[in-house]
Amino acid sequence: MDPLFAFLLRQGDNALVLGHRTSEWCGAAPALEEDIALANTALDLIGQTQLWLGYAAEVEGAGRSANDLAFLRDVYDFRNLLMLEVPNQDFGRTLMRQFLFDAFQVPWLTALCASSDQRVAEIAAKSLKEATYHLDRSSETVIALGDGTEDSNRRMQGALDYLWPYTGEMFADDEVDRAMQAAGVAPLPSDMRERWDTSVRETMQAACLTLPEGDFAHSGGRSGVRHTEHLGHMLATMQVLQRSYPGASW
Amino acid sequence: MSTSKEWPLWEVFIRGQHGMSHRHVGSLHAADADHAIKNARDVYTRRNEGVSIWVVEAARITASSPSDKGPMYDPARDKVYRHPTFYDIPDDVGKM
């Protein structure tokens, strides 16, 4: 696979999978205001998906569209981080995941604004504004819930403990990353580690949460080699319409 | 929706892109002022309605009483000379 195509799929699939997971809260969030805020976040991410996958489809040059890539690929063609496909579980885990991802996205997109690839730089610049707001909101919510009641603190610590082994995949460089770095398209994900560590440590401290020990990291999402059992179920819901009525539009 | 019952109510004011002053657009629930600003951004500016948000806790607003309507407002009804409509305003003054 062309490394630029693989890189763009990763960008698009991260936004798509997290966007879909976030949209699952629509009509079900614990408060009306949070419900709308989550729907806005989901829409931001789906909008970013259109840009990344739209460019990916052009680069692939096989006549596929962003919609084809989103709705007609199967689990093993997806290149998103495993952390983004695990179920929402509860509001706490949803926001904890959003924060752990946002804390990566902001420095990552900031770096991509200086990409040698003009389109990548433009998409990153547009996405960065949204990601900055997402980070602002998710970090404050993580702090409010971590430093909240006994129950909310327990749930947030549980969410952090559960998600922690999935965070390492964000920084695991591979051939695609090295090719992108060599071409000046993107920095190495591992270059983001220090900044991410600092912001996560500060936020967890403010949230009265304890960073888990151990650096075991699940992997297989970005390469597509080993997704969790959850992605197939998610895609079954997300893709059912295009699978049942191929080419349907409205 | 049990959480929203525990959060205080906030009144939201938005200044539009072309508006000259903040206008009351509605209310929402939030834990504190910062949270209220964020909620207002998400609830009331998602269609590009504004460039500035004010929030004020509803309980902090002192309002006039509807039962005082007569003594409060009726005396101003017949005093047309208080309207500055008897002057010609030059065009280059702009919007007053």
Boltz contact constraints between the chains, C-beta under 6 A:
constraints:
  - contact:
      token1: [A, 30]
      token2: [B, 3]
      max_distance: 6.0
  - contact:
      token1: [A, 31]
      token2: [B, 3]
      max_distance: 6.0
  - contact:
      token1: [A, 31]
      token2: [B, 4]
      max_distance: 6.0
  - contact:
      token1: [A, 33]
      token2: [B, 28]
      max_distance: 6.0
  - contact:
      token1: [A, 33]
      token2: [B, 39]
      max_distance: 6.0
  - contact:
      token1: [A, 33]
      token2: [B, 43]
      max_distance: 6.0
  - contact:
      token1: [A, 36]
      token2: [B, 42]
      max_distance: 6.0
  - contact:
      token1: [A, 36]
      token2: [B, 43]
      max_distance: 6.0
  - contact:
      token1: [A, 37]
      token2: [B, 42]
      max_distance: 6.0
  - contact:
      token1: [A, 40]
      token2: [B, 42]
      max_distance: 6.0
  - contact:
      token1: [A, 40]
      token2: [B, 46]
      max_distance: 6.0
  - contact:
      token1: [A, 137]
      token2: [B, 38]
      max_distance: 6.0
